[in-house]
Amino acid sequence: MDAIVEAALRKWPNVPDCYGWLALDARGDWYLRDEAAQAAGPFPQLKGSRIEHRGLSGFIERNYAADARGCWYFQNGPQRVYVDLEAAPWVWRLTPGTPCGLHTHTGQPAVCRSAWLDERGRLFLQGGQGLGLVHSLDMELAAAAVEAGSWQPIELDFAAMPARFGYVLQPRPAGAA
């Protein structure tokens, strides 16, 4: 977490949490969902405005974490901004010819512990950070890893993944319907 964020938390410890305003799609892109986007439809059917500013997305990525309920959020100074997820809390990228070869959409290196295939043929990997979806542009490299026997995907319906791997697709305040 950034030092400026930690300082803001100490200065303003009781800022209300924010829900529905930030989302992560299946390609690892961040989206802002203002009131108009939220009113027009749920994520991911209506995504909102893609964050293209590298400084802002980098700030979000450095301060991205999960709470005890499995709800992912961005710690924006003293405020937690909860993230709606299209598929999983992580999007995996593969880099050929590197020692690890696997990293998160936030740039953290990762190691695959298990592989999962949903009913749509999407490949998910469980790493130390949690469950993530393999980026669509990296499926050729992922297929080669499966064919080489490095990963042996187990079939699992997408609807069962959040409970099995402990994450929430659309966080809402505790007790909210």
N, C-alpha and C positions, 0 to 999 in steps of 0.2 A: 504494500500500500504506500502511496506517495506520502511524504512527510507533511505536505500541506493539508492533505486529507486528515491525517491523524491529529494535526493541530486544530482543525475545524471541529472534529469530533469532541475534543476536550473542551473547546470554547462553547459549543452549542450541542450538548448531548441529547436533547429531546426534540429534535426536528422530526415531523411526521414523515413516514415512509410514502413513497410515490409508486403507484401501480398503473400499468397500461401504457406508459409513455415511451418505453424503450423495448426494442425487440431484436432478436438475433435470428437470421434466416438460415436455411440449410447450406448456404455457401459461405457462411462466416461473416456476412455483412450486417452492420448495425443499422437500425431504422428508428427514427423519431416518429412517434405517433401522437400528434397533437389532438385536440378535442375533435376537430373535423374528421380526422382519420379514424379515431375511435368510434365516432358516431356513424361513420359510413360502413363499417363492418369489422369483423374480428380479424386478428392476425392469424395466419398469413394470407387469408383471402384478399385483404387490403393491407399492404405493407406499411404505407406511410412514406416519409422522406428518407432516402438512403443517406447515411452520414459519409461524406466524401473527404472531409477534412482530416488528414492524417494525424494532426496533433490531438484533435478531439477523440478520434477512435483509439489512438495510443493511450490517452488518459483513461478511457473507459476500460481498455484491456488490462492496464496495470492495476486497476482497482475493481476487478471483476472477481466475485467470490460467491459462495453459497451459504445460506443460513442452515440452522438445524433441521428445518422442514424439508430441505432439498430445493428451496427456492433460490434461484440465482439472481444476483443483483449487482449493480454498479454503485460503489460508495462514492457519491458526488459530494465531496466536502462532508458536511454533517448529515446529509440526507441519503438514505438508501433508495435507489431507483431500481425497482424490480424489473426483471427482463422476461418478456414473453419469448418462448423458444418455439421455433418451427419444428425441430426434430430432436435436439439434444443440446446439452450445455456446451459441447465442444464440436468443432468441425476440424477434422484431421486433414493435414496436408502431408504429402509424401515428397521427399526429395531424393532422387536417385544418386547413388554414389557417395552418400554421406554416412558416417558411422551409425547414426541413429535412424535416419531416413524418415522419421515420423515426428511431426510437431503439431501443436494446436494452432487454431486460427489466431491466437494471441502471440505466437512465436515460441512457446515453451516446448522444449524437447519432450518426447514421450516414448514409452515402450508399450507395445501391445501385449495385453494379458489374455484377451479372448476376443473372438470375432463373432458377429451376429448378423444374420440376414433376415430382413423383414419380408412381408408378403409382396411388397412392391419391388423386391430385388435390391434394395438399398443396403449397403454394407456399413455396419456400425462396429467400432472397435472400443473395447474397454481398456483404458490405460490407467496409470496411477492417478490421473486427474479426475477420472470418471468416464462416462460413456460419451462417445462422439460419433458423428456421421462422417464417413470419408467424402471429401469434396468431390463433386462430379467430374472435375477436370483431372483428378488423380486416379480414376477408376482403372485405367490401363495398367498403371503401376501396381495397384491393389490386386487386380486380377492375376498379374504375374506372381505376386506373393502367395496368393491362394493356390495357384497352379504348382508353385514350387514346394507347397506344403508348409510354408511359414505360418500361415493362418488357416485354420479349419473352421469356417463359419458354422454356427448352429442356428437353425431356423427359430424365429420367435416373432410373433405378431407385434407390430409396432405399438398397438394399444397396451401391451403388457410391459413395454420397456421402461416407462417412467417409474412404475411401482417397483419393478425388479431392480433397477439401478439407482433408485432413490432420488429422483428429480421431479420437478413440477413444471409442466409446459406453460401454464398460465397462472403465475402466482397472484393471489388476492389476499387481502387482509384476513387474518385468522377469524373465523366465524362468519365471513361474508359468503353469500350464496353464489 
